[in-house]
Amino acid sequence: MAEHRTIAPNEDPVCGMTVDVAQATAKGLVRTYEGRQYVFCGKGCFLEFGDDPETFLAKDFTPSM
C-alpha cells in the first residue's frame, strides 16, 4: 500500500476545501476508500477522486481550487 499524505476528516482531498461533513453526507458526497471516509465539496471532486484516488492521496499531491 502506498503512503498517503495527511488529510483532515473534513478536508476535500481533491481541492483542499473545508467541508461540512454532515452536509456532504446528506448530499451523498462521501466516499470510502481503503477503509477511510473522505468528504467532497461537490460532485466534480467526488467524481474525480472516484476515477483515481491514489493521485489525490499521494504524498506529493498539493490540492488546489
Biopython code that builds the backbone (N, CA, C, O; Angstrom):
import numpy as np
from Bio.PDB.StructureBuilder import StructureBuilder

atoms = [
    (1, "MET", "N", (0.844, -1.181, 0.000)),
    (1, "MET", "CA", (0.000, 0.000, 0.000)),
    (1, "MET", "C", (0.888, 1.244, 0.000)),
    (1, "MET", "O", (1.865, 1.317, 0.747)),
    (2, "ALA", "N", (0.553, 2.197, -0.821)),
    (2, "ALA", "CA", (1.302, 3.441, -0.927)),
    (2, "ALA", "C", (1.093, 4.300, 0.316)),
    (2, "ALA", "O", (0.056, 4.228, 0.976)),
    (3, "GLU", "N", (2.094, 5.107, 0.613)),
    (3, "GLU", "CA", (1.978, 6.027, 1.740)),
    (3, "GLU", "C", (1.191, 7.253, 1.287)),
    (3, "GLU", "O", (1.470, 7.838, 0.240)),
    (4, "HIS", "N", (0.200, 7.630, 2.097)),
    (4, "HIS", "CA", (-0.675, 8.747, 1.750)),
    (4, "HIS", "C", (-0.337, 9.987, 2.565)),
    (4, "HIS", "O", (0.216, 9.893, 3.660)),
    (5, "ARG", "N", (-0.676, 11.146, 2.021)),
    (5, "ARG", "CA", (-0.490, 12.403, 2.745)),
    (5, "ARG", "C", (-1.562, 12.526, 3.825)),
    (5, "ARG", "O", (-2.554, 11.796, 3.808)),
    (6, "THR", "N", (-1.364, 13.436, 4.750)),
    (6, "THR", "CA", (-2.315, 13.664, 5.824)),
    (6, "THR", "C", (-3.462, 14.532, 5.309)),
    (6, "THR", "O", (-3.242, 15.602, 4.742)),
    (7, "ILE", "N", (-4.676, 14.057, 5.512)),
    (7, "ILE", "CA", (-5.880, 14.770, 5.082)),
    (7, "ILE", "C", (-6.822, 14.827, 6.281)),
    (7, "ILE", "O", (-7.135, 13.798, 6.879)),
    (8, "ALA", "N", (-7.268, 16.019, 6.626)),
    (8, "ALA", "CA", (-8.194, 16.187, 7.754)),
    (8, "ALA", "C", (-9.526, 15.517, 7.430)),
    (8, "ALA", "O", (-9.886, 15.400, 6.258)),
    (9, "PRO", "N", (-10.261, 15.075, 8.448)),
    (9, "PRO", "CA", (-11.545, 14.405, 8.220)),
    (9, "PRO", "C", (-12.568, 15.266, 7.481)),
    (9, "PRO", "O", (-13.480, 14.733, 6.850)),
    (10, "ASN", "N", (-12.427, 16.593, 7.551)),
    (10, "ASN", "CA", (-13.386, 17.494, 6.888)),
    (10, "ASN", "C", (-12.765, 18.204, 5.682)),
    (10, "ASN", "O", (-13.265, 19.241, 5.246)),
    (11, "GLU", "N", (-11.688, 17.650, 5.151)),
    (11, "GLU", "CA", (-10.986, 18.247, 4.004)),
    (11, "GLU", "C", (-11.299, 17.481, 2.720)),
    (11, "GLU", "O", (-11.232, 16.252, 2.691)),
    (12, "ASP", "N", (-11.635, 18.202, 1.678)),
    (12, "ASP", "CA", (-11.821, 17.598, 0.359)),
    (12, "ASP", "C", (-10.426, 17.253, -0.165)),
    (12, "ASP", "O", (-9.608, 18.156, -0.340)),
    (13, "PRO", "N", (-10.130, 15.973, -0.419)),
    (13, "PRO", "CA", (-8.782, 15.586, -0.840)),
    (13, "PRO", "C", (-8.414, 16.067, -2.246)),
    (13, "PRO", "O", (-7.237, 16.068, -2.606)),
    (14, "VAL", "N", (-9.389, 16.467, -3.030)),
    (14, "VAL", "CA", (-9.122, 16.904, -4.397)),
    (14, "VAL", "C", (-8.745, 18.378, -4.443)),
    (14, "VAL", "O", (-7.720, 18.741, -5.020)),
    (15, "CYS", "N", (-9.578, 19.238, -3.833)),
    (15, "CYS", "CA", (-9.351, 20.687, -3.931)),
    (15, "CYS", "C", (-8.846, 21.317, -2.636)),
    (15, "CYS", "O", (-8.391, 22.460, -2.644)),
    (16, "GLY", "N", (-8.921, 20.583, -1.521)),
    (16, "GLY", "CA", (-8.430, 21.102, -0.253)),
    (16, "GLY", "C", (-9.419, 21.932, 0.545)),
    (16, "GLY", "O", (-9.090, 22.403, 1.633)),
    (17, "MET", "N", (-10.636, 22.122, 0.019)),
    (17, "MET", "CA", (-11.636, 22.917, 0.742)),
    (17, "MET", "C", (-12.051, 22.234, 2.041)),
    (17, "MET", "O", (-12.029, 21.008, 2.151)),
    (18, "THR", "N", (-12.431, 23.058, 3.027)),
    (18, "THR", "CA", (-13.015, 22.539, 4.252)),
    (18, "THR", "C", (-14.487, 22.263, 3.974)),
    (18, "THR", "O", (-15.198, 23.109, 3.433)),
    (19, "VAL", "N", (-14.930, 21.073, 4.350)),
    (19, "VAL", "CA", (-16.273, 20.605, 4.018)),
    (19, "VAL", "C", (-17.058, 20.332, 5.297)),
    (19, "VAL", "O", (-16.515, 19.797, 6.263)),
    (20, "ASP", "N", (-18.326, 20.699, 5.298)),
    (20, "ASP", "CA", (-19.223, 20.334, 6.401)),
    (20, "ASP", "C", (-19.580, 18.861, 6.194)),
    (20, "ASP", "O", (-20.274, 18.513, 5.239)),
    (21, "VAL", "N", (-19.108, 18.009, 7.086)),
    (21, "VAL", "CA", (-19.268, 16.560, 6.933)),
    (21, "VAL", "C", (-20.744, 16.159, 6.884)),
    (21, "VAL", "O", (-21.128, 15.309, 6.081)),
    (22, "ALA", "N", (-21.566, 16.761, 7.733)),
    (22, "ALA", "CA", (-22.997, 16.423, 7.758)),
    (22, "ALA", "C", (-23.669, 16.786, 6.436)),
    (22, "ALA", "O", (-24.478, 16.016, 5.919)),
    (23, "GLN", "N", (-23.340, 17.947, 5.890)),
    (23, "GLN", "CA", (-23.932, 18.358, 4.616)),
    (23, "GLN", "C", (-23.455, 17.463, 3.471)),
    (23, "GLN", "O", (-24.246, 17.077, 2.610)),
    (24, "ALA", "N", (-22.171, 17.137, 3.463)),
    (24, "ALA", "CA", (-21.635, 16.259, 2.416)),
    (24, "ALA", "C", (-22.308, 14.896, 2.477)),
    (24, "ALA", "O", (-22.637, 14.311, 1.445)),
    (25, "THR", "N", (-22.508, 14.399, 3.676)),
    (25, "THR", "CA", (-23.170, 13.108, 3.857)),
    (25, "THR", "C", (-24.601, 13.166, 3.341)),
    (25, "THR", "O", (-25.053, 12.260, 2.641)),
    (26, "ALA", "N", (-25.305, 14.226, 3.685)),
    (26, "ALA", "CA", (-26.702, 14.385, 3.252)),
    (26, "ALA", "C", (-26.811, 14.464, 1.731)),
    (26, "ALA", "O", (-27.809, 14.029, 1.155)),
    (27, "LYS", "N", (-25.783, 15.020, 1.079)),
    (27, "LYS", "CA", (-25.795, 15.174, -0.379)),
    (27, "LYS", "C", (-25.191, 13.973, -1.107)),
    (27, "LYS", "O", (-25.151, 13.952, -2.337)),
    (28, "GLY", "N", (-24.724, 12.977, -0.361)),
    (28, "GLY", "CA", (-24.117, 11.801, -0.983)),
    (28, "GLY", "C", (-22.717, 12.056, -1.497)),
    (28, "GLY", "O", (-22.257, 11.375, -2.414)),
    (29, "LEU", "N", (-22.034, 13.032, -0.916)),
    (29, "LEU", "CA", (-20.688, 13.386, -1.360)),
    (29, "LEU", "C", (-19.631, 12.817, -0.417)),
    (29, "LEU", "O", (-18.711, 13.517, 0.007)),
    (30, "VAL", "N", (-19.781, 11.551, -0.104)),
    (30, "VAL", "CA", (-18.877, 10.833, 0.784)),
    (30, "VAL", "C", (-18.467, 9.542, 0.084)),
    (30, "VAL", "O", (-19.290, 8.857, -0.523)),
    (31, "ARG", "N", (-17.205, 9.233, 0.181)),
    (31, "ARG", "CA", (-16.707, 8.009, -0.438)),
    (31, "ARG", "C", (-15.744, 7.351, 0.546)),
    (31, "ARG", "O", (-14.954, 8.031, 1.200)),
    (32, "THR", "N", (-15.814, 6.032, 0.646)),
    (32, "THR", "CA", (-14.884, 5.279, 1.481)),
    (32, "THR", "C", (-13.866, 4.616, 0.571)),
    (32, "THR", "O", (-14.217, 3.960, -0.410)),
    (33, "TYR", "N", (-12.595, 4.798, 0.917)),
    (33, "TYR", "CA", (-11.504, 4.204, 0.150)),
    (33, "TYR", "C", (-10.499, 3.620, 1.128)),
    (33, "TYR", "O", (-10.020, 4.317, 2.022)),
    (34, "GLU", "N", (-10.185, 2.362, 0.962)),
    (34, "GLU", "CA", (-9.256, 1.650, 1.838)),
    (34, "GLU", "C", (-9.592, 1.841, 3.309)),
    (34, "GLU", "O", (-8.710, 2.054, 4.140)),
    (35, "GLY", "N", (-10.891, 1.762, 3.619)),
    (35, "GLY", "CA", (-11.358, 1.820, 4.989)),
    (35, "GLY", "C", (-11.468, 3.209, 5.600)),
    (35, "GLY", "O", (-11.829, 3.344, 6.769)),
    (36, "ARG", "N", (-11.164, 4.232, 4.831)),
    (36, "ARG", "CA", (-11.267, 5.602, 5.349)),
    (36, "ARG", "C", (-12.326, 6.367, 4.572)),
    (36, "ARG", "O", (-12.465, 6.206, 3.359)),
    (37, "GLN", "N", (-13.067, 7.197, 5.285)),
    (37, "GLN", "CA", (-14.109, 8.017, 4.658)),
    (37, "GLN", "C", (-13.533, 9.373, 4.254)),
    (37, "GLN", "O", (-12.817, 10.015, 5.022)),
    (38, "TYR", "N", (-13.861, 9.791, 3.035)),
    (38, "TYR", "CA", (-13.469, 11.102, 2.517)),
    (38, "TYR", "C", (-14.729, 11.860, 2.144)),
    (38, "TYR", "O", (-15.699, 11.268, 1.672)),
    (39, "VAL", "N", (-14.716, 13.177, 2.357)),
    (39, "VAL", "CA", (-15.855, 14.030, 2.017)),
    (39, "VAL", "C", (-15.435, 15.004, 0.923)),
    (39, "VAL", "O", (-14.255, 15.324, 0.776)),
    (40, "PHE", "N", (-16.421, 15.471, 0.158)),
    (40, "PHE", "CA", (-16.143, 16.300, -1.003)),
    (40, "PHE", "C", (-17.043, 17.526, -1.023)),
    (40, "PHE", "O", (-18.173, 17.498, -0.536)),
    (41, "CYS", "N", (-16.511, 18.614, -1.605)),
    (41, "CYS", "CA", (-17.248, 19.872, -1.666)),
    (41, "CYS", "C", (-18.355, 19.829, -2.710)),
    (41, "CYS", "O", (-19.360, 20.528, -2.583)),
    (42, "GLY", "N", (-18.176, 19.022, -3.724)),
    (42, "GLY", "CA", (-19.156, 18.945, -4.802)),
    (42, "GLY", "C", (-18.971, 17.699, -5.639)),
    (42, "GLY", "O", (-18.053, 16.907, -5.424)),
    (43, "LYS", "N", (-19.864, 17.546, -6.598)),
    (43, "LYS", "CA", (-19.881, 16.344, -7.425)),
    (43, "LYS", "C", (-18.614, 16.200, -8.278)),
    (43, "LYS", "O", (-18.145, 15.086, -8.507)),
    (44, "GLY", "N", (-18.060, 17.328, -8.749)),
    (44, "GLY", "CA", (-16.861, 17.269, -9.576)),
    (44, "GLY", "C", (-15.694, 16.613, -8.847)),
    (44, "GLY", "O", (-15.051, 15.705, -9.374)),
    (45, "CYS", "N", (-15.430, 17.077, -7.643)),
    (45, "CYS", "CA", (-14.348, 16.497, -6.843)),
    (45, "CYS", "C", (-14.647, 15.046, -6.486)),
    (45, "CYS", "O", (-13.756, 14.197, -6.511)),
    (46, "PHE", "N", (-15.896, 14.768, -6.155)),
    (46, "PHE", "CA", (-16.322, 13.409, -5.826)),
    (46, "PHE", "C", (-16.024, 12.462, -6.989)),
    (46, "PHE", "O", (-15.474, 11.380, -6.786)),
    (47, "LEU", "N", (-16.386, 12.868, -8.198)),
    (47, "LEU", "CA", (-16.180, 12.020, -9.377)),
    (47, "LEU", "C", (-14.703, 11.889, -9.733)),
    (47, "LEU", "O", (-14.247, 10.803, -10.091)),
    (48, "GLU", "N", (-13.949, 12.987, -9.638)),
    (48, "GLU", "CA", (-12.511, 12.926, -9.940)),
    (48, "GLU", "C", (-11.795, 11.954, -9.010)),
    (48, "GLU", "O", (-10.968, 11.157, -9.452)),
    (49, "PHE", "N", (-12.114, 12.024, -7.731)),
    (49, "PHE", "CA", (-11.498, 11.136, -6.758)),
    (49, "PHE", "C", (-11.841, 9.684, -7.083)),
    (49, "PHE", "O", (-10.978, 8.810, -6.996)),
    (50, "GLY", "N", (-13.074, 9.427, -7.450)),
    (50, "GLY", "CA", (-13.505, 8.069, -7.776)),
    (50, "GLY", "C", (-12.761, 7.475, -8.952)),
    (50, "GLY", "O", (-12.563, 6.261, -9.015)),
    (51, "ASP", "N", (-12.340, 8.328, -9.898)),
    (51, "ASP", "CA", (-11.611, 7.856, -11.072)),
    (51, "ASP", "C", (-10.197, 7.399, -10.742)),
    (51, "ASP", "O", (-9.699, 6.450, -11.347)),
    (52, "ASP", "N", (-9.539, 8.065, -9.784)),
    (52, "ASP", "CA", (-8.150, 7.727, -9.464)),
    (52, "ASP", "C", (-7.763, 8.248, -8.079)),
    (52, "ASP", "O", (-7.039, 9.238, -7.974)),
    (53, "PRO", "N", (-8.236, 7.592, -7.019)),
    (53, "PRO", "CA", (-7.990, 8.076, -5.662)),
    (53, "PRO", "C", (-6.511, 8.259, -5.315)),
    (53, "PRO", "O", (-6.151, 9.219, -4.634)),
    (54, "GLU", "N", (-5.661, 7.356, -5.773)),
    (54, "GLU", "CA", (-4.247, 7.414, -5.407)),
    (54, "GLU", "C", (-3.576, 8.711, -5.848)),
    (54, "GLU", "O", (-2.646, 9.177, -5.189)),
    (55, "THR", "N", (-4.031, 9.297, -6.945)),
    (55, "THR", "CA", (-3.477, 10.573, -7.398)),
    (55, "THR", "C", (-3.654, 11.638, -6.332)),
    (55, "THR", "O", (-2.732, 12.407, -6.064)),
    (56, "PHE", "N", (-4.821, 11.689, -5.727)),
    (56, "PHE", "CA", (-5.164, 12.734, -4.763)),
    (56, "PHE", "C", (-4.672, 12.439, -3.347)),
    (56, "PHE", "O", (-4.639, 13.332, -2.500)),
    (57, "LEU", "N", (-4.296, 11.208, -3.096)),
    (57, "LEU", "CA", (-3.807, 10.821, -1.774)),
    (57, "LEU", "C", (-2.284, 10.777, -1.706)),
    (57, "LEU", "O", (-1.717, 10.652, -0.621)),
    (58, "ALA", "N", (-1.625, 10.876, -2.843)),
    (58, "ALA", "CA", (-0.170, 10.777, -2.914)),
    (58, "ALA", "C", (0.516, 11.839, -2.060)),
    (58, "ALA", "O", (0.032, 12.964, -1.945)),
    (59, "LYS", "N", (1.647, 11.470, -1.465)),
    (59, "LYS", "CA", (2.413, 12.380, -0.609)),
    (59, "LYS", "C", (2.765, 13.679, -1.322)),
    (59, "LYS", "O", (2.807, 14.732, -0.686)),
    (60, "ASP", "N", (3.018, 13.629, -2.626)),
    (60, "ASP", "CA", (3.473, 14.814, -3.355)),
    (60, "ASP", "C", (2.339, 15.596, -4.028)),
    (60, "ASP", "O", (2.603, 16.547, -4.763)),
    (61, "PHE", "N", (1.079, 15.207, -3.787)),
    (61, "PHE", "CA", (-0.058, 15.934, -4.369)),
    (61, "PHE", "C", (-0.376, 17.163, -3.514)),
    (61, "PHE", "O", (-0.435, 17.080, -2.287)),
    (62, "THR", "N", (-0.580, 18.299, -4.178)),
    (62, "THR", "CA", (-0.985, 19.524, -3.496)),
    (62, "THR", "C", (-2.361, 19.920, -4.031)),
    (62, "THR", "O", (-2.488, 20.259, -5.208)),
    (63, "PRO", "N", (-3.390, 19.882, -3.184)),
    (63, "PRO", "CA", (-4.727, 20.263, -3.641)),
    (63, "PRO", "C", (-4.778, 21.728, -4.034)),
    (63, "PRO", "O", (-4.113, 22.571, -3.432)),
    (64, "SER", "N", (-5.570, 22.017, -5.044)),
    (64, "SER", "CA", (-5.751, 23.404, -5.453)),
    (64, "SER", "C", (-7.165, 23.601, -5.970)),
    (64, "SER", "O", (-7.739, 22.723, -6.614)),
    (65, "MET", "N", (-7.709, 24.766, -5.678)),
    (65, "MET", "CA", (-9.074, 25.076, -6.077)),
    (65, "MET", "C", (-9.086, 25.716, -7.436)),
    (65, "MET", "O", (-10.152, 26.054, -7.950)),
]
sb = StructureBuilder()
sb.init_structure("model")
sb.init_model(0)
sb.init_chain("A")
sb.init_seg("    ")
for serial, (resi, resn, name, xyz) in enumerate(atoms, 1):
    if name == "N":
        sb.init_residue(resn, " ", resi, " ")
    sb.init_atom(name, np.array(xyz, "f"), 0.0, 1.0, " ", f" {name:<3s}", serial, name[0])
structure = sb.get_structure()
